[in-house]
Amino acid sequence: MPDSDQAAMARQFQALLDATREAPHYFALMRAGEGVAIEAHRTRQPDQLEAACARKGGQGPAVKGVMTADAGCFYLQAWADEVPAGLPRQARRYFDTLGVTVRMEISLPNGERLDGEGEDPPPDPAAELTARLKAVAPRVKAAADHALAGADKLAAAVKAAAAEIAAGDLDKAAALVETVERGLDTLGTIAQADQGALRAGLKSEYNALQDDLETALEGGGPLAAKIRTVAGMFATELDRDLKKAGQALAMLKQLLGAGR
């Protein structure tokens, strides 16, 4: 996101904080790429605000309810106990990216409070499926490039799975990803030359990340430790198991994206 866009978003969040300090607002909160989309209004109902969030790029289920604020925190009282895994943490990271010194605390009807701090949240099913899909995509492409029987159907399933993830239908997406994974197993071992091409492709993708890797590792901290571990996993699996190497590479790209 360009600096000018970040500054504009930061001003919008500050204006929302100021307005919410004056009076409670209805709200709807959704994921939006690597950030969040939030809409709030004194009188408009959350279902209307959810639609507005979606128009701004919001994806997946929305958290809805009533929000208040003080000088440094949004307090969101959700109307349901279900909150997408990792959403509070994603919101906190997004605020950090924008340079907004404000927290967000979500209170659930069951009394639980979520603020994105502390330990990592449970794995995000959509992110896990995306990582699995990215891991099999190079193998499907290699199979299609060598005209292996059934590769065209697997390529179509990869596209369909990506569409279902984007649409939020994770059950259908999971079934398609499993179909692709099983289909690749039934294709048998790709010829050694194919394996070499796939290995070279993975190594090329990894080499393209070197600048980002160096920057992330220089920053230190828990994230750098995770990145170093996953990079080592990739290097180990590149000569042993290309499927696992592909999965490690997908994880590495996610971690590097989280550190930006």
N, C-alpha and C positions, 0 to 999 in steps of 0.2 A: 504494500500500500504506500503510495507516495506520501512524503511528509505533509503536504498540504491537506491531503485527505485525512491523515491521522489527526492533524490539528483541528479539522472541522468536526470529526467524530468526537474528539475530546471535549470540544465546546458544547456539542449536543448533549453529552452525558452530564456535563456540569450544569447545563440549563435544566435538564431533567431532575438532577439532584436538588437544585434550588426550588423548583416547582413542587417536588414531592415533600420537601421539608415544610412547605406552607400548608399542604393539605394531602390526605391520602389519595392515591390514584389506583384505579384498576390497572392491571398490567397483563401482558403476555410476553413470554421469554422463550426464544428458540435458538438452536445452533444456526450459525451462518458461516459456512466454510470453517476457517480456523478461529473465527470470532463468535459473537452472538448478535442477535437482533432482538431489540426490546421496544415495545410500544406501550405507552401509558397515557391514561386520560382520566379526568375526574368523573366523567359521567358515562363515557362509552364503555360497553360491556366487553369483557375479555374475548368473547368469541369474535367480535368485530376487530379487536386489536390483533388477534391471531392471524386473521386474513391480511392485515396490514404488515405484520411481520413476514409472512410468506412472500408478499410482494417485494420486500426488501432483501430477499434471499434466504429467509429462514427455512430450515429443513427439519423434518421429523416432528415428533409430538411437542406440543408447547406446554410450558408451566404457566398456569393462570391463577390469578387471585388478586389480592390487594397489597399495595406497597406503601411504605412510609420511608422516611430517611432522617438522618441527622447530618452533621457537617462532614462526616467521613464514611458513611455506610448507607447502602440501600437495604431495607428490611422487607423481604418479600414473604408474605403469608400465603402459601400455596393452598389451593382448595382441594388438592388430591395428594396422596402419598407418593405417587409415581413421578420421579424426576429422572430424565435421561442420564445414564451413567456418565460421570465426569463433567456434566454441564457446569456446576459451580466452579470447578477448577479451570475449565476453559474460559469462563467469564473473567476469572481473576487474572489469568494470563493475558487475555485480551486487553483488560484495563492496563496491565503493566506495559504492554506493547504501545498503547496510546499515551502512556505517561500520565494516566489518570490515577491520582492517589486516593482511591475510594475502594471500599470493600463491598461485597454483596453477600448477604446472609439470607438463606431460604429456610423458612420454618414450615414444617409439615404438620398436617393434622394429628399425626401420631406422636408429636412432641419432639421429633428429631430436628436438628438444625444442621444445615450444610453450608459451608463457606469456602470450600475448595482448599482449605489449609490442611496441613498434616500429611497423613499417608496417602499414597496414590489411591485413586478410586478404583472400583471394580472395572475390569476390562470393558471397553465399549464394544458391543457386538458388531456394530456397523464398521468400526475401525478394524476389528479382527477379520471380518469377511473381506474387507478391502485389501488387507495385507495378504490374505490367502489368494485372492484373485490376482493380485500383482505377482505373486510367486509363481502361479501356474501360467500366466500369460506368455512369458518367453518360451516355455515348453510347447504351448499350443502353437505359437508362431513357427517354431522350429519344425513341428510336425506338419503344419500346413505348407511351409516352404519346400518340404521334401515329399509333398503329396501323399502322406500316409493316409490310409483308409480311415475315414471317420473324423479326420482333423477338421474338415469344414463344419461339421456339426458342433464340435467342441468350440470352435471360434465363435459360432453363433451363440452358443450358451454363455461364453464369456461376456459378450456384449449384452445379452439379456440379463445376466447377473448384475452387471454394472448399473443397468437401468433400474432394476428392482431395488438395489441399495439406495440409489438416488431418490427413488419414490418412497422409501421407508418400509417396503415390504420385505423384512429381513428373513422371514420364513421361506418365501419363494427364492430369495437370493441364496440362502444357505443350501437349499435343495439343488440349485443350479451349480453352485460351486462344488458340491459333493459329486454331482454328475461329471463335471469336468475332471476332477481329481481321479475318479474311478476310470473315466474314459482314457485318461493318459496312461494309467496303469495297464489297461487292456491293449494299448497300442504296442506294448512291449518295449524293450530297450532300444532306444534310437541308436543308429550306427555310431561308431566311435567318432567319425568325422562330424556327425551332428552334435555329439556331446562337446567336441572341441569348439565348434562354432558357438554353442550356447555358453560354454565357459568363457570364451573370449568376449561375448556380448555382456555377460555379467561383470567381467573384469573391467570392461570399458566404462560401464555405468558407474562402477565403484571409483575408477580413476577420475571421473568427471566431478566427483564429490570432494576431491582432495582439499580444495580451498576452504569449503565449508567445514570440513573435518578439522583442519588445522585451527580455524577460528574458534570452533566449539570447544576443542580440547584446551586451547589456551585460556578459555574462560574459567576452567576448573569447576568444582562443585559436583553435586550428585548427578546432574545431567551429563556432564563430561565423563563421569565414571561409567554411566550406562552406555554412552556412545562408544567408549573404548572397548567395553565388553562385547558389544554387538559387532563392532568392526573386527575384533579378534575371532568371533564366531564365524563371520563371513569368510575370513582368510582360511580358517581351518576347513570349513565345509566346501570351499571352492574346489578342493582336490579330492573330496570324499563323497559329497552328496549335493548335487546341483539344485535339487528341490529345496533343501535346507539353506543352501547359500542364497537362493532367490528370496526365501522368507526372511533371512537375516538382512539382506539388502533392503527389502521393503521396510523392515523395522528401523533400519538405520536412517532411511529417508524421512520416516515419521519423526524420529528423535531430532534430526537436524532441523526439521520444520518447526518443531516445538520450541527449539532454542532461539528462533529468530524473533 
